[in-house]
Amino acid sequence: MISYKMKAIPEHTFEGMPLMRRVRNVHFVGIGGAGMCGIAEVMHNQGYKITGSDLVANQATERLQGLGVTVHVGHNAKFVSDVDAIVVSTAIPANNAELQAARNGRIPVVSRAEMLGELLRARYGIAVAGSHGKTTTTSLIVSIFNEAGWDPTYVIGGLLRSEGRHAKLGGSRYLIAEADESDASFLYLNPLVAVVCNIDRDHLSTYDHDYNRLVHSFQEFVHRLPFYGLAVVCSDDYGVQQILNELARPVITYGLNKDADYRALNVLYENTRCKFTVVRPDGQASLDIETCLPGTENVRNALGAVAIASDEGVPDRYIVDGLHNYEGIHRRFDNETLTVNGQKMVLLDDYGHHPTELVHMVSTARELFPEQRIFMVFQPHRFTRTRDLFHDFVEILGRVDHLVVVDTYAASEEPIVGAHASDLTAAIVHKGTVPTSFAATTQAALDYVLENVQNDDVVIVQGAGSVDQVSTQLRHLAE
């Protein structure tokens, strides 16, 4: 690890970005995905002619159509007959008609991450990586930069509530984006600043089920920085600790430990808001921070954003105001109080789908609502994740007071024997720590909640698949 001193305030104006050589018409296969729609929107606003296709329409495709992007529902080879390149998401199978037509026609086929790398190439890139928290951390940095009027371009994997979109083409030289480790595609990126929030056992099939290979990939991601770049890492995290002393780039650290360069003190929760003090290095004044994000992990996410903003020279008042005014990301600890069929409940809606994320969710809910029952609706996401982390899921799901497990959201994976949601349910029932039921559909899960929920329960709707339909229906039924 290379010792580091904060640099002077940078010039952040930007004169423009050149278009790619011989590329004007770009088609996105799977354009409605969270990682795809943002890049498509940025490129559309840069002046490229963007088209796309997806199996179903959604809020993202409707937004793009409203901007003037042609979006097809379904896939057909004719959609790529007159394009200069196609961008594909990792969810697209090799036998996709558009993908095959592009290859047969020698049309360049690039991954989502490779295209993001091209956008980063001509800008001052800040890329946020980590098994958990990267969407929140990225959006917090964006909120601070927006508050300061620095007008960054950004590409986020979640819907930014304050602006109702995943991405924006800004007028400054900054591009702030998530870096995705799930398919190792973050190794396409060459940012000037790299953030590592944490390193956890997820997406192990990408890394031949070898945790050490996963850890090494994060080190390689940091080493894609130029020698004058900067790594900003959470030194609380065990995975980060494994690579910290091996990083041959300038590094600043953040966390709750006493040795972190940026650390939080006096953490206090008031309802679902959080207050704490950030102690900073190099003689910088401490900052009193307040956010709408409860939980220890969100304190760390905010610390990462403060570290980036402080180092880039954002004035303190904009750091404080940017975090105070932050409105959150869709389905990241969304919370509201509802009355349904005469039963009052606190509804928490969250995208997290890894055991570590469930631990944070349940522990935060317990801290905020210590006297109330925790009723969780959980949908496993991918058979491989359920298989690889089966016992971890059984352990954490056994900590709630009532549980319904919805059938697995496969995300294009083939079923794996012993890794179904029903297998997970059976293991939790066998453990005997919590009343547990299996639901074949989200409607069945909703019916089960309505039959079993008690007054003042905290109902957590948890997962990255279709389980959010349960929270949507609960809102529709609210009195």
Residue pairs with C-beta under 8 A, 6 or more apart in sequence:
1 244
1 245
1 246
1 247
1 251
2 247
2 248
2 249
2 250
2 251
3 250
4 230
4 250
4 251
4 252
5 282
6 281
6 282
6 284
6 310
6 311
7 311
7 313
8 313
9 312
9 313
10 124
10 312
10 313
12 124
12 150
12 172
12 173
12 174
12 312
13 172
13 173
14 123
14 171
14 172
14 173
14 174
17 46
17 119
17 122
17 123
18 122
19 46
19 47
19 48
20 118
22 84
23 48
23 84
23 85
23 108
24 48
24 49
24 84
25 48
25 49
25 51
25 82
25 83
25 84
25 85
26 43
26 48
26 49
26 50
26 51
26 83
26 84
26 85
26 86
26 87
27 50
27 51
27 52
27 53
27 79
27 80
27 83
27 85
27 86
27 87
27 98
28 36
28 39
28 40
28 50
28 51
28 52
28 53
28 86
28 87
28 88
29 52
29 53
29 75
29 86
29 87
29 88
29 89
29 92
29 96
29 98
29 99
30 36
30 52
30 53
30 54
30 88
30 89
30 91
30 92
31 37
31 40
31 52
31 53
31 54
31 60
31 61
31 64
31 69
31 71
32 52
32 54
32 56
32 57
32 58
32 60
32 61
32 71
33 54
33 60
33 89
33 91
33 112
34 60
34 157
34 158
34 166
35 89
35 112
35 155
35 157
35 178
35 180
36 52
36 87
36 89
36 112
37 60
37 61
37 63
37 64
37 166
37 167
38 154
38 155
38 156
38 157
38 165
38 166
38 167
39 87
39 112
39 115
39 116
39 119
39 155
39 167
40 50
40 52
40 64
40 69
40 87
41 63
41 64
41 67
41 69
41 165
41 166
41 167
41 168
41 169
42 119
42 153
42 155
42 167
42 168
42 169
43 50
43 115
43 119
44 50
44 64
44 67
44 68
44 69
45 67
45 168
45 169
46 169
50 64
50 69
50 70
51 69
51 70
51 71
51 72
51 79
51 83
52 61
52 64
52 69
52 70
52 71
52 72
53 71
53 72
53 73
53 74
53 75
53 76
53 79
53 98
54 61
54 71
54 72
54 73
55 73
55 74
55 75
56 73
57 71
57 73
59 159
60 166
61 71
61 73
63 164
63 165
64 71
65 71
72 79
75 96
75 97
75 98
76 97
76 98
77 97
77 98
77 100
77 101
79 98
80 86
80 98
80 101
80 102
80 105
80 107
81 101
81 105
83 102
83 107
84 107
84 108
85 107
85 108
85 109
85 110
86 98
86 99
86 102
86 107
86 108
86 109
86 110
87 110
87 111
87 112
87 115
88 96
88 99
88 109
88 110
88 111
88 112
89 112
90 111
90 112
90 182
90 183
90 185
91 411
91 412
92 99
93 412
99 109
101 107
102 108
102 109
103 109
111 185
111 188
112 180
112 185
113 180
113 183
113 185
113 186
113 188
113 189
114 185
114 188
116 155
116 177
116 188
116 189
117 188
117 189
117 190
119 153
119 155
119 175
119 177
120 127
120 175
120 177
120 189
120 190
120 191
121 190
123 153
123 173
123 174
123 175
124 173
124 174
124 175
124 192
125 175
125 176
125 177
125 189
125 190
125 191
125 192
125 193
126 141
126 174
126 175
126 176
126 177
126 191
126 192
126 193
126 195
126 308
127 177
127 178
127 179
127 186
127 189
127 191
127 193
127 194
127 195
128 134
128 137
128 138
128 141
128 176
128 177
128 178
128 179
128 195
128 197
128 304
129 178
129 179
129 180
129 181
129 186
129 194
129 195
129 196
129 197
129 218
129 221
130 137
130 181
130 195
130 196
130 197
130 198
130 199
130 234
131 181
131 197
131 198
131 199
131 200
131 201
131 202
131 239
131 354
131 356
132 197
132 198
132 200
132 297
132 352
132 354
132 356
132 357
132 360
133 197
133 198
133 297
133 298
133 300
133 301
133 304
134 157
134 178
134 179
134 195
134 197
135 156
135 157
135 158
135 178
135 329
135 332
136 158
136 293
136 298
136 301
136 329
136 332
137 195
137 197
137 301
137 304
137 305
138 154
138 156
138 157
138 176
138 177
138 178
139 156
139 158
139 160
139 326
139 328
139 329
140 291
140 301
140 302
140 304
140 305
140 322
140 323
140 326
141 176
141 304
141 305
141 308
141 309
142 152
142 154
142 156
142 160
142 176
143 162
143 305
143 322
143 323
143 325
143 326
144 305
144 306
144 309
144 314
144 318
144 319
144 322
144 323
145 151
145 152
145 172
145 174
145 176
145 309
145 314
145 322
146 152
146 162
146 322
147 318
147 319
147 321
147 322
147 325
148 309
148 314
148 315
148 318
148 322
150 170
150 172
150 174
150 314
151 170
151 171
151 172
152 168
152 170
152 172
152 174
152 175
152 176
153 167
153 168
153 169
153 170
153 172
153 174
153 175
153 176
154 160
154 167
154 168
154 170
154 175
154 176
154 177
155 166
155 167
155 175
155 176
155 177
155 178
156 166
156 167
156 177
156 178
156 329
157 166
157 178
157 180
158 166
158 329
158 330
158 331
158 332
158 351
159 165
159 166
159 329
159 330
160 166
160 327
160 329
161 327
161 328
161 329
161 330
162 325
162 326
162 327
177 189
177 191
179 186
179 189
179 191
179 194
179 221
180 186
181 203
181 206
181 214
181 217
181 218
181 221
182 202
182 203
182 206
183 203
183 206
184 206
184 207
184 217
186 217
186 221
187 217
187 220
187 221
187 224
189 221
189 224
190 224
190 225
190 226
191 224
191 225
191 229
192 225
192 226
192 228
192 229
192 230
193 225
193 229
193 230
193 231
193 232
193 308
193 311
194 221
194 222
194 224
194 225
194 229
194 230
194 231
194 232
195 231
195 232
195 233
195 304
195 308
196 218
196 221
196 222
196 231
196 232
196 233
196 234
196 240
196 243
197 234
197 237
197 300
197 301
197 304
198 234
198 237
198 239
198 240
199 214
199 215
199 218
199 237
199 238
199 239
199 240
199 242
199 243
200 239
200 354
200 356
201 211
201 214
201 388
201 389
202 354
202 385
202 389
203 214
203 385
204 210
204 211
204 214
204 384
204 388
205 384
205 388
206 214
207 213
207 214
207 217
209 388
215 239
215 242
215 243
216 243
218 239
218 240
218 243
219 243
219 246
219 247
222 231
222 233
222 243
222 247
222 249
223 247
223 248
223 249
225 231
225 249
227 249
228 250
229 249
229 250
230 249
230 250
230 251
230 252
230 311
231 247
231 249
231 250
231 251
231 252
232 251
232 252
232 253
232 254
232 304
232 307
232 308
232 311
233 240
233 244
233 247
233 251
233 252
233 253
233 254
234 240
234 253
234 254
234 255
234 300
234 303
234 304
235 241
235 244
235 253
235 254
235 255
235 257
235 259
235 260
236 255
236 256
236 257
236 260
236 300
237 255
244 251
244 253
252 261
252 262
252 281
252 307
252 311
253 259
253 260
253 261
253 262
254 260
254 261
254 262
254 263
254 300
254 303
254 304
254 306
254 307
255 262
255 263
255 300
255 303
256 263
256 264
256 296
256 299
256 300
257 263
260 303
261 280
261 281
261 307
262 278
262 279
262 280
262 281
262 303
262 306
262 307
262 310
263 278
263 279
263 303
264 276
264 277
264 278
264 279
264 289
264 299
264 300
264 302
264 303
265 276
265 277
265 278
265 279
266 275
266 276
266 277
267 274
267 275
267 276
267 296
267 299
268 274
268 275
268 276
269 275
269 294
269 367
269 368
271 368
272 292
272 294
272 333
272 335
272 368
273 290
273 291
273 292
273 294
274 290
274 291
274 292
274 293
274 294
274 295
274 298
274 299
275 288
275 289
275 290
276 288
276 289
276 299
276 302
277 286
277 287
277 288
277 289
278 286
278 287
278 289
278 303
278 306
279 286
280 286
280 287
280 306
280 310
284 310
285 316
287 306
287 316
287 319
287 320
288 320
289 302
289 306
289 320
289 323
289 324
290 323
290 324
291 298
291 302
291 323
291 324
291 326
292 326
292 327
292 328
293 301
293 302
293 326
293 328
293 332
293 333
294 333
294 364
294 367
294 368
295 333
295 360
295 361
295 363
295 364
295 367
296 360
296 363
296 364
297 360
298 333
302 323
305 323
306 319
306 323
309 318
309 319
309 322
310 319
314 322
328 334
331 349
331 350
331 351
331 468
332 350
332 351
333 348
333 350
333 361
333 364
334 347
334 348
334 349
334 350
334 471
335 346
335 347
335 348
335 349
336 346
336 347
336 475
337 344
337 345
337 346
337 347
338 344
338 345
338 346
338 347
338 474
338 475
338 478
339 345
339 478
339 479
340 450
340 453
340 474
340 477
340 478
340 479
341 450
341 477
342 479
343 453
343 454
343 455
343 457
344 455
344 456
345 453
345 455
345 456
345 457
345 458
345 459
345 474
346 369
346 372
346 456
346 457
346 458
346 459
347 459
347 461
347 471
347 474
347 475
348 361
348 365
348 458
348 459
348 460
348 461
349 460
349 461
349 468
349 471
350 357
350 361
350 460
350 461
350 462
351 463
351 464
352 358
352 360
352 361
352 462
352 463
352 464
353 379
353 380
353 381
353 385
353 462
353 463
353 464
353 465
354 385
354 389
355 389
355 392
355 393
355 395
355 396
358 378
358 393
358 396
358 397
358 462
359 396
361 460
361 462
362 374
362 376
362 396
362 399
362 400
362 460
365 374
365 458
365 460
366 374
369 458
372 456
372 457
372 458
373 401
373 402
373 454
373 456
373 457
373 458
374 400
374 401
374 402
374 457
374 458
374 460
375 400
375 401
375 402
375 403
375 449
375 452
375 453
375 454
375 457
375 458
375 459
375 460
376 397
376 400
376 402
376 403
376 404
376 459
376 460
376 462
377 404
377 406
377 445
377 449
377 459
377 460
377 461
377 462
377 467
377 470
378 397
378 403
378 404
378 405
378 406
378 460
378 462
378 463
378 467
379 405
379 406
379 407
379 408
379 409
379 421
379 442
379 462
379 463
379 464
379 465
379 466
379 467
380 386
380 393
380 405
380 408
380 409
380 421
380 424
380 463
381 408
381 409
381 411
381 463
381 464
381 465
382 408
382 409
382 410
382 411
382 413
383 408
383 410
383 413
383 414
383 415
383 416
383 419
383 420
384 413
384 416
384 419
386 393
386 408
386 416
386 419
386 420
386 421
386 423
386 424
387 416
387 418
387 419
390 418
390 419
390 423
390 424
390 427
393 424
394 424
394 427
394 428
394 431
397 403
397 405
397 424
397 428
397 434
397 436
398 428
398 431
398 433
398 434
399 433
399 434
400 434
400 460
401 434
401 435
402 434
402 435
402 452
402 457
403 428
403 434
403 435
403 436
403 437
404 436
404 437
404 438
404 439
404 445
404 448
404 449
405 421
405 422
405 424
405 425
405 428
405 436
405 437
405 438
405 439
406 421
406 439
406 441
406 442
406 444
406 445
406 463
406 465
406 466
406 467
406 470
407 420
407 421
407 422
407 438
407 439
407 440
407 441
408 415
408 419
408 420
408 421
408 465
409 463
409 464
409 465
409 466
409 467
411 465
421 438
422 438
425 436
425 437
425 438
428 434
428 436
429 436
435 452
437 448
439 445
439 448
442 466
442 467
442 469
442 470
442 473
443 469
445 467
445 470
446 469
446 470
446 473
446 474
449 459
449 470
449 474
450 477
453 459
459 474
461 467
461 468
461 470
461 471
461 474
